[in-house]
Structure formats: C-alpha cells, structure tokens
Amino acid sequence: CNPPYLPPADEYNDPELDLAVEGGPTGTEFTIQLLSLAKKYLEPNGSIYLILSSRMDNFETEWQKETVKQEKYFFERLKLVRFF
C-alpha cells in the first residue's frame, strides 16, 4: 500500500488530490488507522507492506517492522517497510 502521508498543505487546489496525498494532521493518521485495523483482515502471521516517506512524522506501532528497500529522491526518502 502506498498510503497518503503528507500533512495538509495549501499546495493543492484539487480535493481528490488532497485525499490521495494527505494522511491527516501529521501525515501519519491514515497509516496508523490502517495498521490498527489490518490484523482483523490478515491471516495469522500475515504481513503488510507500506511505502513510507521521510516526510512523515515518526509514529509508534505495536507491529514489528523491517525496511525492505529505500530510495532517496530530491526532497524525501521513500522506504518499503514490512510490518509483521
């Protein structure tokens, strides 16, 4: 999943784009909610993979996690993270 990860900004004049990129007041709320609900839908010992940005605030979760891959871009670092 590539969840929305940015805090709100005045950069967009398109409400649909806002939904695609804004993840809540700190940018992490959508991801935190997704992780809190994911165990209900995964098989036992299942994993969820998320693309996370260095522009997100750090957040705590009960999931263990490992970075599978990361790439640096002009203004951020993107990571593919496995939560298990």
C-alpha positions in Angstrom: 0.0 0.0 0.0 1.2 3.5 -0.8 -0.9 5.4 1.8 -1.4 9.1 1.9 1.5 10.5 4.0 1.7 14.3 3.9 0.3 16.8 6.4 -2.3 19.2 5.0 -0.9 21.9 2.7 -2.2 24.8 0.6 -0.3 23.4 -2.4 -3.3 21.6 -4.0 -6.5 23.1 -5.4 -7.9 19.6 -6.1 -9.9 17.9 -3.3 -9.3 14.5 -4.9 -5.5 15.1 -4.8 -5.9 16.1 -1.2 -7.4 12.7 -0.5 -4.6 10.9 -2.3 -1.7 12.6 -0.5 -2.8 14.0 2.8 -2.6 11.5 5.6 -4.0 13.6 8.4 -2.8 16.5 10.6 0.7 15.0 11.0 0.7 12.8 7.8 0.6 9.6 9.8 -3.0 9.3 10.9 -4.2 7.3 7.9 -1.3 4.9 8.2 -1.8 4.4 12.0 -5.5 3.7 11.4 -4.7 1.2 8.6 -2.3 -0.7 10.8 -4.7 -0.7 13.7 -7.3 -2.4 11.5 -5.1 -4.7 9.4 -4.7 -7.6 11.8 -8.5 -8.2 11.5 -8.1 -9.0 7.9 -4.7 -10.7 7.7 -4.0 -14.4 8.0 -2.2 -15.4 11.2 1.4 -14.3 11.0 0.5 -12.2 8.0 2.4 -9.1 6.9 1.5 -5.8 5.4 3.9 -3.8 3.2 3.7 0.0 3.1 5.6 2.7 1.3 6.5 5.3 3.8 8.1 8.8 3.4 10.8 10.5 5.4 8.4 13.5 5.3 6.0 11.6 7.7 6.3 12.2 11.4 7.6 9.2 13.3 4.9 7.1 14.8 4.7 4.3 17.3 3.0 1.0 16.5 2.8 -2.4 18.1 3.9 -4.0 14.9 7.4 -5.2 14.3 8.9 -3.7 11.2 11.8 -4.0 8.8 12.9 -1.8 5.9 12.9 -3.9 2.7 14.2 -1.2 0.4 14.7 2.5 0.3 15.4 5.2 -2.3 16.3 8.8 -2.0 14.7 11.5 -4.0 15.2 15.2 -4.2 13.0 16.1 -1.2 12.4 12.8 0.6 13.5 9.2 1.2 10.9 6.5 0.4 11.0 3.2 2.2 9.2 -0.1 1.5 8.5 -1.3 5.1 7.2 -4.7 6.0 5.1 -4.7 9.2 4.6 -8.1 10.8 
